[in-house]
Amino acid sequence: QVQLVESGGGLVQPGGSLRLSCSASGFLFSLFPMSWYRQTQGKKRELVGRIGRIGGSTNYADSVKGRYTISRDNAKKTAYQEMNSLKREDTAVYYCYTDYSSGYWGQGAQVTVSS
């Protein structure tokens, strides 16, 4: 059974930092790229960034480039998203996603940027 479990969300002030984790099980984690998406109410889910299988290749949405860093630890079957210099407009539910099979989503982690 494939599972993706996000953790690390919460409330942070503008300019602050958070790190999200996505713990995977039920598939060969190291063989598949991992992606992070986010969604705000009433809007379409958008791709935030993606990391290749080994982790050497990453790409990011323009809106987060230079502020977010995606990494992975294949031994721990976990992907991470470090978010720095957070802005109010980064407030969203963040989801991790794997391409494995038909694709699987985590349950989402709420990130709220507010003073």
GILINLIN-V40692 format. One record per residue. N is the residue number from 1. RES is the residue in three letters. OMEGA is omega as a letter, one per 30 degrees, with the letter a starting at -180 (NA if undefined). BURIAL is + if it has 24 or more other ideal C-beta (glycine too) atoms within 12 Angstrom, else -. Layout:
n/res/omega/burial
N/RES/OMEGA/BURIAL
N/RES/OMEGA/BURIAL
This chain:
n/res/omega/burial
1/GLN/a/-
2/VAL/l/+
3/GLN/l/-
4/LEU/a/+
5/VAL/l/+
6/GLU/l/+
7/SER/l/+
8/GLY/l/+
9/GLY/l/+
10/GLY/a/-
11/LEU/a/-
12/VAL/l/+
13/GLN/l/-
14/PRO/a/-
15/GLY/a/-
16/GLY/a/-
17/SER/l/-
18/LEU/l/+
19/ARG/l/+
20/LEU/l/+
21/SER/l/+
22/CYS/a/+
23/SER/a/+
24/ALA/l/+
25/SER/l/-
26/GLY/l/-
27/PHE/a/-
28/LEU/a/-
29/PHE/a/+
30/SER/a/-
31/LEU/a/-
32/PHE/l/+
33/PRO/l/+
34/MET/a/+
35/SER/l/+
36/TRP/l/+
37/TYR/l/+
38/ARG/a/+
39/GLN/l/-
40/THR/a/-
41/GLN/l/-
42/GLY/a/-
43/LYS/l/-
44/LYS/l/-
45/ARG/a/-
46/GLU/l/+
47/LEU/l/+
48/VAL/a/+
49/GLY/a/+
50/ARG/l/+
51/ILE/a/+
52/GLY/a/-
53/ARG/a/-
54/ILE/l/-
55/GLY/a/-
56/GLY/a/-
57/SER/l/-
58/THR/l/+
59/ASN/a/-
60/TYR/l/+
61/ALA/a/-
62/ASP/a/-
63/SER/a/-
64/VAL/a/+
65/LYS/a/-
66/GLY/a/-
67/ARG/a/+
68/TYR/l/+
69/THR/l/+
70/ILE/l/+
71/SER/l/+
72/ARG/l/+
73/ASP/a/-
74/ASN/l/-
75/ALA/l/-
76/LYS/a/-
77/LYS/a/+
78/THR/l/+
79/ALA/a/+
80/TYR/l/+
81/GLN/l/+
82/GLU/a/+
83/MET/a/+
84/ASN/l/-
85/SER/a/-
86/LEU/a/+
87/LYS/l/+
88/ARG/a/-
89/GLU/l/-
90/ASP/l/+
91/THR/a/+
92/ALA/l/+
93/VAL/a/+
94/TYR/a/+
95/TYR/l/+
96/CYS/a/+
97/TYR/l/+
98/THR/l/+
99/ASP/a/+
100/TYR/l/+
101/SER/a/-
102/SER/a/-
103/GLY/a/-
104/TYR/l/+
105/TRP/l/+
106/GLY/a/+
107/GLN/l/-
108/GLY/l/+
109/ALA/a/+
110/GLN/l/+
111/VAL/l/+
112/THR/l/+
113/VAL/a/+
114/SER/l/-
115/SER/NA/-
